[in-house]
Amino acid sequence: MSKWVYITPGIPDEEFIRDEGVPMTKNEIRVLSLSKLRLFPGAVVYDVGAGSGSVAVECKILAANGRVYAIEKNPRGIGLIQENSKKFGVDINIIEGTAPQAMADLPEADRIFIGGSGGNLGDILETCDNKLKPGGWLVVNSVTLETGPEAFNILKEKNYTLEAVQVNIAVVSQRGRAALWQARNPVTIIAAGKRG
């Protein structure tokens, strides 16, 4: 049973064990991405390019009876996923390797989240198309100008139901006596449903 007592997504970023050299999907973006995944009890979920494991941890909390696979190539990221899954009391299947090759032996997925592609987006999406069950949902987060349109066009060609949103978040940062808005990078979130 999870050590996180709340039923809503959005674990604060500072609750996760982090390393500056390993990416993490920030709280506000994570909440939106999780809502687009449309999780359900017992879901089989992949977190591709899992980084610190923040999405995988929250997926496992929300789909407690499901199986979550965190795929990550960075050994420091693997260590963080292990630490965060232990901290939050969730059982995550950690797959060390580069996608899409590391996905080869995984069972079919109900939901797939792609937080990082390492420049292999086309190959990863092709593998996801083969691994995702009909009626499943895939969510791609993009912080680069190239990844969002590339993902959208590939999934459109494959006849997925598509949703896309671009989010610009600013958070308050205390600077002495003043509270300033600090902008974060815009993120494009593409949600794609595989037709049955």
Secondary structure, DSSP 8 states (H G I E B T S, - for coil): --S---SSS---GGGS---TTS----HHHHHHHHHHHT--TT-EEEEET-TTSHHHHHHHHHTTTSEEEEEE--HHHHHHHHHHHHHHT---EEEES-TTGGGTTS--EEEEEES--TT-HHHHHHHHHHHEEEEEEEEEEE-STTHHHHHHHHHHHTT-EEEEEEE--EEEEEETTEEEEEE---EEEEEEE---
